[in-house]
């Protein structure tokens, strides 16, 4: 069930506007996290989880830290926060508890989304900051299971102004609006010219910038398949999935087919 229709011109609308008609076709394969998201499942979980955040008291412009270990988890977490009217503050996956706590204090985050493998650092960081709610994308001690948000009664998501509504608070202190993130996606598309037939393989771990987020969002908006890998047999992965675009650490992106 859709709790609401996303506002025209927002990141959620532009990225997911054709997701329902694309149905169960794979959108995002998170090899490290062990998840495969079809288009309909991805947009449904984003909007239902966002509705759950609103039910639990999330406010417009509230900053939520995102400290996760995979591009797939970052995609789900950031778009959930943004759909709820919040501002996602991505943190580098390799940040330790004290570095994470400093970042959370700087942006005055009151909530944090993490993954089970980083939950221990997240809990330590929360104790050193003003974070009071930790959601984990998978069961982890002393955290709230992110999937619990999907079980709450759906409610309307806030109407957002794409030009003025902040979507991201980056590590360098910049606030990026919905329109700003969409503009970055457009810039990447000038380089990559993504189409539905493309398969994007990224080995880029989540960081505090916007380019990984913009790349994955661009791929989903175009109907491409995005494969997030953490290493291993990349040659085999490229062959198995028929990869056409490769993105690596540091933001390197190239068309390989």
N, C-alpha and C positions, 0 to 999 in steps of 0.2 A: 504494500500500500504506500502511495506517495503522501507524505504529510502535507506537502504544499508544492506548488510549481515554483521553481527558482526564478528570481526576477530577471527580466531580459537585460542583457549586457553585463551581467555579473560573471565571475569566473565559473561558478557552478552551472549557469545556463549555457555558456559558450562551450565548456568542456563536455557537458553531459546531455546536451539538447537532443542528440540522436541516439542516446544510449538505449532507451527502451525499444526502439525499432530494431536496433542491432541485436537485441535479445541475448542469447547465451553464447554468442561468439566471443572467444577469449579476447580480453582487453589487456590484462596484466598478469604475467606469470612471475611470481616471486620465488625463485629457486631456493634462495637461502631461507626464506620464511616458510616455504612449503605450501604456498597458497596459489590458486588459480582463480582469478576473478573474471567472470564474464561481464559484458557491458551492463546488463540489467542488474546483476548482483552488486556490482560496484556502485552504481548510482543509488540503488536501494539502500545499501548499508550506509553510504554517506549521508543521505537525507534522513534516514531513520535515526542514526546515531546523533546527527545534529539536532533533531527533534528531542532526543533524549537529553542532550546537554541543556537545551532550553527548559525542559521539564525540571531539571535538577538545579535551575537557577542561573544558568549562564546568561550574561548580559551582553548587549551590543558593545563592541570595542574592548571587551575583556581580553587580556593577553593570556594565551595558553602556550606553555612551553611544549615543544615536540622533540623528544630525545629518543630516537629509535635507530635500529641497526640496519634496516633495509629500505630500499627505495619504495617497495610496495607498501610497507607500514607507514612510511612518511606520506605517501600519496593519500592513503585512507585517512590518516590523522589530520593532516593539514586541510584537506577539503571538508572534513567534518567540522572543524573549527570555523572555517570561512563560511560555510553554509549556515552556521548558527549565528552569524553576525560578529564572530570574534576575530581576533588577530592572532595568527599563528607565529610563534617565535621558534624557528628551527635551530637546533643546536647540533654541532658536529657529533657524529656517532662516537668518536673516540674520546670525547671529553670525560674527564674523571668527575667524581662527586663534587670536589671543591670548585672546579672550573664551571661545572653545571650550576652549582648554587649561586656563584657570582653572576652568571648570566640571568638566572631567574630573578635575582634581586634587582639587577639593572633594569629589567623590563617590568618589574612588579607583577610577575605572573602569580596567579592564585590557583592554577591548575596545571597539570603536566600529563602528557601522554607518552608512554614508553613501551618497550617490549620486554618480555620476561628476562632475556639475557642482560638487560641493562637496569632491571628493577632495583637491584641492591644499591647502585649508585643513585638512582632516582630517589629512593627513600632517604638516603643520607643527605642528598641535596635539599630535599623538602624540609628536613629538620633545620637546615641552615638558611631557609628562605621563608617567604610568606605563602608558599604553596600549601594548600590544605586538602586537595583532591588529586590523587594519582590514578590515572586510568592505564591499564596494561592491555595491550593487544595479545592476549593469552594469559592464562592464570599465573599469578605471582603473589606471593605472600605479602600481606599488608597493602594491597592495591585493590582498586575496583576493576572488575573484569569489564573491559570495553564493551563486550557483547551484551552486558546488562542494559546498556543504553538502547539496544534494539528492541527490548521487550516492553518498554514504557509506552503508554498510550500516545499515539502521534498527536502533535500539536503544530500549529502554523509556524513556519520559519519567518524571520523578520524580512520585510521589504528593504532592499539595500540600494543605495545610489552608487553605481559602479565607479563614477568619477571621483567621489570623495571618500567612500568607505575603505578604510585600510584593510588589507588582507594579510600582509606579512610584515613582521618586524625582524629585519635582518641583523646578523651579527655585527655589521659595521654601523648600526644605528639607523639605517634608512628604513622608512615606512613606505611600503609599496601598496598602492591602492589596487582594487580589482582591475581597473583600466591599465595600471602600470604593469601588472603581471601579464595581462593579455597582450600588451605591447611588446613585452619581452618574448612571449611565445611567437608573435608575428616576426620578430627579428630573427629568431632561430629558424623559422620556416623559410625565410629568404635564403638561408644557407642550405637547408636540408630538403625542402620541397617534399614534405611527407605526404603519402597517399595511403589509401586503405590497404594496398598490397605490401606495404613496408613492414618489416620486422626490426624493431629497435632493440639492440642488446646494450645494456648499461652495466658496467662494473663499478660504477661511481657510488661510493657510500654517502649517506646523507651528511650534509654539512650545514653551515649557517647562512648559505647564500640562496639564490632563487633559481639558478640555471637548471639544476637537476629537476626541481619541481616544474619549471616551465617546459622542459623537454618531455617529461612524462605526460604532463597535461596536454601538450601539443599532440603527442602521439594518440592519446585517447580521443581528443577532439576530432582528429582526422580519421579515426576508425582503424588505425594501425594496431599492431600487436607490440606491446612493450614487454621485454624479458629482462628481469633484474637478477643479476648473478653476482655472487660474492667471490668468485675465483674458480678454481678447479679446472676442468678440461674445457677451456674456452673454445678451442678449435672444434671440439666435438659439439659444443653447444651451438656454435655458429652454423655448423653443418646441419644439425638436427632441426633447427628452427628456420633455416634459410634466411639468416640475418642479412639485412641490407644496409643498416646504419649502426655504427659502433660508437658508443660514448664511454670514455674512460675517466680515471681519476684526473682531477685538475681541470675538467671541463673540455677535454679533447673530444671532438665529434667529427666523424667522417663517414661518408657514404662508401660502402665497400662492394655494393652490387647495384 
